[in-house]
Amino acid sequence: MTDGRAVGGAPWAVAAVFFVNGAVLGNWAPRLPAIRDALGLDASVLGLALAGVGTGGLLATPLAALGIRRLGSRRVVLLSATVLCLAFVLPALAGTWWALALALAVLGGADAVMDVAMNAQGVIVEKHRRRSLLNRFHAAWSAGAVTGGLTGAAAAGIGLAVLVHFALVGGVLLVLALVAHRSLVPDGRAAPDTVPRSSGRGPRRVFSGALALLGGLVLVCALVEDVPQSWGAIYSTDLGAGPGLAGLTVVAFSSAMFVGRLVGDAVVDRVGRHAVLMGGALLIAAAFLAAPVVSSPVIAPVMFAVAGFGAAPIFPAAFGLAGRLPGITAGTALTVVSLIARIGVLLAPVAFGSLAELTGFGWALWSMVAAGVAVALLALALRRVLAASAPA
């Protein structure tokens, strides 16, 4: 029998590596204007360079499954975190737009592999503790992103050189990752229920149906998470908000998501991941039902805060389910889910931008209503597939 004592301080260690990942990405964004100005890039060329992050992530994500299978998620966390913290300095060294694109491709690739590996660690620790923890781990990522954003803004405010800033932060976060790695759980000590179970329907058939449904779910979830963060301030500005109130719209979404993830594990333990997925998705749909008729920018932060609470548990629940699919190892399932999610993140801004251009932001936000309903229906179908595959 495996219990929580077998993993010691692993929950705190996993939370620490989630924090490291979020802090690296949080520190990067506030220094983007300085890097753009130093290289003299216009918006179109900068966009090409920034595409390196997504391209590197898509190319590197399949390597995560291979690495976890051969080395274990604990070692892959260490290796990817090390590359991430070292690669964090590379954008500050770039002298051309294509060098910046290559630097960001390395950064995006390391982030993608680390994303899969640290979620695999989270699933392992959850199984040992026999309770939900992934929401808490993702909340640690949000805390890292907020901390990184504040650090980056402060560094920009005092005029600290980008190279010095990135080198100092990368070094500190690398030390934190190295310390946390010592308490992570080797994959060989996974709890008994990590072994894929077969059923009368056959593990391959169950795997195909369940993973297809989960893949469709995370593809839609990418829209649910990306649109409020990317377009919230623009929507609020379109309603007549000033810069402060427009920024508050995005802050409301992110803050509500952080709070929702802090309490999400207790809710998952009480009602289960499928119910949390369906409830959160329907809350998102409800948040944007009135979007086409809203005329006051004051209402926007409230709408986005409600959506943030709904979105908070969705990706943690999806990763938790992926790590428990029958007929497939956790590392492989998490890699597939992460890869599909990254494709969705790349497609979401383009799709929503085109829709907003045709209909206006209010009606375009009804895509969030449709996305919420779709996630709820996919979660319901996934629950039925997994229930049918469970041993009698």
C-alpha positions as CSV (number, residue, x, y, z in Angstrom):
1,M,0.0,0.0,0.0
2,T,1.4,3.4,-1.0
3,D,0.7,6.5,1.0
4,G,1.7,10.2,1.1
5,R,4.7,9.5,3.3
6,A,6.4,7.8,0.3
7,V,6.8,11.1,-1.5
8,G,7.9,13.3,1.4
9,G,8.2,16.9,0.3
10,A,7.4,16.1,-3.4
11,P,4.3,18.3,-3.5
12,W,6.3,21.3,-2.5
13,A,9.0,20.4,-5.0
14,V,6.5,20.0,-7.8
15,A,4.9,23.3,-6.9
16,A,8.4,24.9,-7.0
17,V,9.1,23.7,-10.5
18,F,5.7,25.0,-11.7
19,F,6.7,28.3,-10.1
20,V,10.0,28.3,-11.9
21,N,8.3,27.7,-15.3
22,G,5.8,30.5,-14.7
23,A,8.4,32.9,-13.4
24,V,10.6,32.5,-16.5
25,L,7.8,33.3,-18.9
26,G,6.5,36.1,-16.6
27,N,9.8,37.9,-16.6
28,W,10.1,37.7,-20.4
29,A,7.0,39.7,-21.4
30,P,7.8,43.1,-19.7
31,R,11.2,43.3,-21.4
32,L,9.8,42.7,-24.9
33,P,9.6,46.4,-25.7
34,A,13.3,46.9,-24.8
35,I,14.3,44.0,-27.0
36,R,12.2,45.2,-29.8
37,D,13.7,48.7,-29.6
38,A,17.2,47.4,-29.3
39,L,16.8,45.4,-32.6
40,G,14.7,48.1,-34.3
41,L,11.9,45.7,-35.2
42,D,8.5,46.7,-36.6
43,A,5.3,44.9,-35.6
44,S,5.3,42.4,-38.5
45,V,9.0,41.4,-38.1
46,L,8.5,41.1,-34.3
47,G,5.5,38.9,-34.9
48,L,7.7,36.6,-37.0
49,A,10.3,36.4,-34.3
50,L,7.7,35.7,-31.6
51,A,6.4,32.8,-33.7
52,G,9.6,31.1,-32.6
53,V,8.1,30.3,-29.2
54,G,5.2,28.4,-30.6
55,T,7.2,26.7,-33.3
56,G,9.8,25.5,-30.9
57,G,7.1,24.3,-28.5
58,L,5.4,22.3,-31.2
59,L,8.6,20.7,-32.5
60,A,9.9,19.8,-29.0
61,T,6.7,18.5,-27.4
62,P,7.0,15.0,-28.9
63,L,10.4,14.7,-27.4
64,A,8.9,14.8,-23.9
65,A,7.3,11.4,-24.2
66,L,10.5,9.9,-25.5
67,G,12.5,11.5,-22.7
68,I,10.1,10.4,-20.0
69,R,10.0,6.9,-21.3
70,R,13.8,6.6,-21.3
71,L,14.9,8.8,-18.4
72,G,11.8,9.3,-16.3
73,S,9.9,12.5,-15.7
74,R,12.1,13.5,-12.7
75,R,15.2,13.7,-14.8
76,V,13.4,15.3,-17.7
77,V,12.1,18.0,-15.3
78,L,15.7,18.7,-14.3
79,L,17.1,18.8,-17.9
80,S,14.3,20.9,-19.3
81,A,14.4,23.3,-16.4
82,T,18.1,23.7,-16.8
83,V,17.8,24.4,-20.5
84,L,14.9,26.8,-19.9
85,C,16.8,28.9,-17.3
86,L,19.9,29.0,-19.5
87,A,18.0,29.7,-22.7
88,F,16.2,32.6,-20.9
89,V,19.4,34.6,-21.5
90,L,19.5,34.0,-25.2
91,P,16.9,36.6,-26.3
92,A,19.0,39.3,-24.6
93,L,22.0,38.2,-26.8
94,A,20.2,38.2,-30.1
95,G,21.4,40.8,-32.6
96,T,18.9,40.2,-35.4
97,W,15.3,39.2,-35.7
98,W,16.1,35.7,-36.9
99,A,18.6,35.2,-34.0
100,L,15.8,36.3,-31.7
101,A,13.4,33.8,-33.4
102,L,15.9,31.0,-32.9
103,A,16.5,32.0,-29.2
104,L,12.8,31.9,-28.6
105,A,12.4,28.6,-30.4
106,V,14.9,27.1,-27.9
107,L,13.0,28.8,-25.0
108,G,9.7,27.5,-26.3
109,G,11.0,24.0,-26.8
110,A,12.4,23.8,-23.3
111,D,9.1,25.2,-21.9
112,A,7.1,22.6,-23.8
113,V,9.1,19.6,-22.6
114,M,9.1,20.9,-19.0
115,D,5.4,21.4,-19.2
116,V,4.8,17.8,-19.9
117,A,7.3,16.5,-17.4
118,M,6.2,18.6,-14.5
119,N,2.6,17.7,-15.1
120,A,3.7,14.0,-15.2
121,Q,5.3,14.5,-11.8
122,G,2.1,16.2,-10.5
123,V,0.1,13.1,-11.6
124,I,2.5,10.8,-9.8
125,V,2.4,12.8,-6.6
126,E,-1.4,13.0,-6.8
127,K,-1.6,9.2,-7.0
128,H,0.6,8.8,-4.0
129,R,-1.4,11.3,-1.9
130,R,-4.7,9.9,-3.2
131,R,-6.2,13.4,-3.6
132,S,-6.3,16.2,-6.1
133,L,-3.2,18.4,-6.2
134,L,-2.9,19.6,-9.8
135,N,-5.0,22.7,-9.3
136,R,-2.6,23.7,-6.6
137,F,0.4,23.1,-8.8
138,H,-1.1,25.2,-11.6
139,A,-1.8,27.9,-9.1
140,A,1.9,27.8,-8.3
141,W,2.6,28.4,-12.0
142,S,0.2,31.4,-11.9
143,A,2.0,32.7,-8.8
144,G,5.3,32.4,-10.7
145,A,3.9,34.2,-13.7
146,V,2.7,37.1,-11.5
147,T,5.9,37.3,-9.6
148,G,7.9,37.2,-12.8
149,G,5.8,39.9,-14.3
150,L,6.3,42.2,-11.3
151,T,10.0,41.5,-11.3
152,G,10.3,42.2,-15.0
153,A,8.3,45.4,-14.7
154,A,10.5,46.5,-11.8
155,A,13.6,45.7,-13.8
156,A,12.3,47.7,-16.8
157,G,11.3,50.6,-14.5
158,I,14.8,51.0,-13.1
159,G,16.4,50.6,-16.5
160,L,18.3,47.4,-15.6
161,A,20.0,46.0,-18.7
162,V,18.0,43.1,-20.2
163,L,21.0,40.8,-20.2
164,V,21.8,41.5,-16.5
165,H,18.1,41.0,-15.6
166,F,17.8,37.7,-17.5
167,A,21.1,36.3,-16.2
168,L,20.3,37.1,-12.6
169,V,16.7,35.7,-12.7
170,G,17.8,32.7,-14.7
171,G,20.5,31.9,-12.2
172,V,18.2,32.2,-9.2
173,L,15.4,30.1,-10.8
174,L,17.9,27.4,-11.9
175,V,19.1,27.1,-8.3
176,L,15.5,26.7,-7.1
177,A,14.9,24.0,-9.8
178,L,18.0,22.1,-8.7
179,V,17.0,22.2,-5.1
180,A,13.4,21.1,-5.9
181,H,14.6,18.3,-8.1
182,R,16.1,16.5,-5.1
183,S,12.5,15.9,-3.7
184,L,10.8,14.9,-6.9
185,V,9.6,11.3,-7.2
186,P,11.3,8.8,-9.5
187,D,8.8,7.3,-12.0
188,G,9.7,3.8,-10.7
189,R,8.0,4.6,-7.4
190,A,4.7,5.4,-9.0
191,A,1.7,4.3,-7.1
192,P,0.0,1.0,-8.1
193,D,-2.9,2.7,-10.0
194,T,-0.4,4.3,-12.5
195,V,-0.3,1.0,-14.3
196,P,-2.7,1.1,-17.3
197,R,-5.7,-1.1,-16.8
198,S,-7.3,-3.1,-19.5
199,S,-11.0,-4.0,-19.8
200,G,-13.3,-6.2,-21.8
201,R,-13.4,-3.5,-24.6
202,G,-9.6,-3.7,-25.0
203,P,-7.1,-1.1,-23.9
204,R,-6.3,0.1,-27.5
205,R,-10.0,0.8,-28.2
206,V,-10.5,2.6,-24.9
207,F,-7.3,4.6,-25.4
208,S,-8.3,5.7,-28.9
209,G,-11.8,6.9,-27.9
210,A,-10.8,8.5,-24.6
211,L,-7.7,10.3,-26.0
212,A,-9.6,11.5,-29.0
213,L,-12.2,13.1,-26.8
214,L,-9.6,14.5,-24.4
215,G,-7.7,15.9,-27.4
216,G,-10.8,17.7,-28.7
217,L,-11.5,19.0,-25.2
218,V,-8.1,20.6,-24.7
219,L,-8.2,22.0,-28.2
220,V,-11.3,23.9,-27.3
221,C,-9.9,24.7,-23.8
222,A,-7.1,26.6,-25.5
223,L,-9.7,29.1,-26.8
224,V,-11.2,29.3,-23.3
225,E,-7.9,30.3,-21.7
226,D,-6.2,32.3,-24.4
227,V,-9.0,34.6,-25.6
228,P,-9.7,36.3,-22.3
229,Q,-6.0,37.0,-21.7
230,S,-5.2,38.1,-25.2
231,W,-8.3,40.0,-26.0
232,G,-9.8,41.1,-22.7
233,A,-8.1,44.6,-22.6
234,I,-9.0,45.2,-26.3
235,Y,-12.7,44.3,-25.7
236,S,-12.8,46.6,-22.7
237,T,-11.2,49.4,-24.7
238,D,-13.7,48.9,-27.4
239,L,-16.4,49.5,-24.8
240,G,-14.8,52.8,-23.9
241,A,-12.5,51.9,-21.0
242,G,-9.3,53.8,-20.3
243,P,-5.9,52.0,-20.1
244,G,-6.3,51.3,-16.3
245,L,-9.8,49.8,-16.5
246,A,-8.9,47.9,-19.7
247,G,-5.9,46.3,-17.9
248,L,-8.1,45.5,-14.9
249,T,-10.2,43.3,-17.2
250,V,-7.3,40.9,-17.8
251,V,-6.1,41.2,-14.2
252,A,-9.7,40.2,-13.1
253,F,-9.5,37.0,-15.3
254,S,-6.0,36.0,-14.1
255,S,-6.7,36.8,-10.4
256,A,-9.9,34.8,-10.5
257,M,-8.2,31.9,-12.1
258,F,-5.5,31.9,-9.5
259,V,-8.0,31.9,-6.6
260,G,-10.1,29.2,-8.4
261,R,-7.0,27.0,-8.6
262,L,-6.2,27.4,-5.0
263,V,-9.6,26.0,-4.0
264,G,-10.0,23.7,-7.0
265,D,-8.4,20.6,-5.5
266,A,-11.0,20.5,-2.6
267,V,-13.8,20.7,-5.2
268,V,-12.3,18.0,-7.3
269,D,-11.9,15.7,-4.3
270,R,-15.6,16.3,-3.5
271,V,-17.3,16.0,-6.9
272,G,-14.6,14.6,-9.3
273,R,-12.7,15.9,-12.3
274,H,-15.5,15.4,-14.9
275,A,-18.0,17.4,-12.8
276,V,-15.5,20.2,-12.3
277,L,-14.8,20.2,-16.1
278,M,-18.5,20.5,-16.9
279,G,-19.3,23.0,-14.2
280,G,-16.4,25.2,-15.1
281,A,-17.1,25.1,-18.8
282,L,-20.8,26.1,-18.2
283,L,-19.7,28.9,-16.0
284,I,-17.6,30.3,-18.8
285,A,-20.5,30.0,-21.2
286,A,-22.8,31.9,-18.7
287,A,-20.2,34.6,-18.2
288,F,-20.3,35.7,-21.9
289,L,-24.0,35.2,-22.7
290,A,-24.7,38.9,-22.5
291,A,-21.4,40.0,-24.2
292,P,-23.1,41.3,-27.4
293,V,-25.4,43.7,-25.5
294,V,-23.0,44.9,-22.8
295,S,-22.3,48.7,-23.2
296,S,-20.5,49.6,-20.0
297,P,-16.8,48.9,-19.6
298,V,-17.3,48.5,-15.9
299,I,-19.2,45.2,-16.5
300,A,-16.3,43.7,-18.4
301,P,-14.0,42.9,-15.4
302,V,-17.0,41.2,-13.7
303,M,-17.7,39.0,-16.8
304,F,-14.0,38.1,-17.1
305,A,-13.7,37.3,-13.4
306,V,-16.6,34.9,-13.6
307,A,-14.9,33.3,-16.7
308,G,-11.6,33.1,-14.8
309,F,-13.3,31.1,-12.0
310,G,-14.8,28.7,-14.6
311,A,-11.5,28.3,-16.5
312,A,-9.3,27.8,-13.4
313,P,-9.8,24.0,-13.0
314,I,-10.1,23.0,-16.7
315,F,-6.5,22.4,-17.8
316,P,-5.5,20.9,-14.4
317,A,-8.5,18.5,-14.7
318,A,-7.6,17.7,-18.4
319,F,-4.0,16.9,-17.4
320,G,-5.2,14.8,-14.4
321,L,-7.4,12.8,-16.7
322,A,-4.7,12.3,-19.3
323,G,-2.4,10.9,-16.7
324,R,-5.0,8.2,-15.8
325,L,-6.2,7.0,-19.2
326,P,-6.2,3.2,-19.6
327,G,-4.0,1.6,-22.2
328,I,-1.4,4.4,-22.5
329,T,1.4,5.6,-20.3
330,A,1.0,8.9,-18.5
331,G,4.0,10.5,-20.2
332,T,2.7,9.7,-23.7
333,A,-0.9,10.8,-23.0
334,L,0.3,14.1,-21.4
335,T,2.6,14.7,-24.4
336,V,-0.3,14.3,-26.8
337,V,-2.6,16.5,-24.7
338,S,0.1,19.2,-24.4
339,L,0.8,19.1,-28.1
340,I,-2.9,19.6,-29.0
341,A,-3.2,22.4,-26.5
342,R,-0.3,24.2,-28.0
343,I,-1.8,23.9,-31.5
344,G,-5.0,25.4,-30.0
345,V,-3.1,28.3,-28.5
346,L,-1.5,29.0,-31.9
347,L,-4.9,28.9,-33.7
348,A,-7.0,30.7,-31.1
349,P,-5.8,34.3,-31.6
350,V,-6.0,34.1,-35.4
351,A,-9.5,32.5,-35.3
352,F,-10.9,34.9,-32.7
353,G,-9.3,38.0,-34.4
354,S,-10.8,37.1,-37.8
355,L,-14.2,36.5,-36.1
356,A,-14.0,39.8,-34.2
357,E,-13.2,41.6,-37.5
358,L,-16.3,40.2,-39.0
359,T,-18.8,40.5,-36.2
360,G,-17.3,42.9,-33.5
361,F,-15.9,41.8,-30.2
362,G,-19.2,41.4,-28.4
363,W,-20.6,38.8,-30.8
364,A,-17.2,37.2,-31.2
365,L,-17.2,36.5,-27.5
366,W,-20.1,34.2,-28.1
367,S,-17.5,31.8,-29.4
368,M,-16.7,31.5,-25.7
369,V,-20.2,30.4,-25.0
370,A,-20.0,27.8,-27.7
371,A,-16.6,26.7,-26.4
372,G,-17.9,26.3,-22.9
373,V,-20.8,24.2,-24.0
374,A,-18.5,22.1,-26.2
375,V,-16.1,21.4,-23.3
376,A,-19.0,20.4,-21.1
377,L,-20.4,18.0,-23.7
378,L,-16.9,16.5,-24.4
379,A,-16.4,16.0,-20.7
380,L,-19.7,14.2,-20.4
381,A,-18.8,11.9,-23.4
382,L,-15.4,11.2,-21.9
383,R,-16.9,10.2,-18.6
384,R,-19.2,7.8,-20.3
385,V,-16.4,6.2,-22.3
386,L,-14.2,5.8,-19.3
387,A,-17.1,4.5,-17.2
388,A,-17.9,1.9,-19.9
389,S,-14.2,0.7,-19.9
390,A,-14.0,0.3,-16.1
391,P,-13.7,-3.2,-14.8
392,A,-16.9,-4.7,-13.5
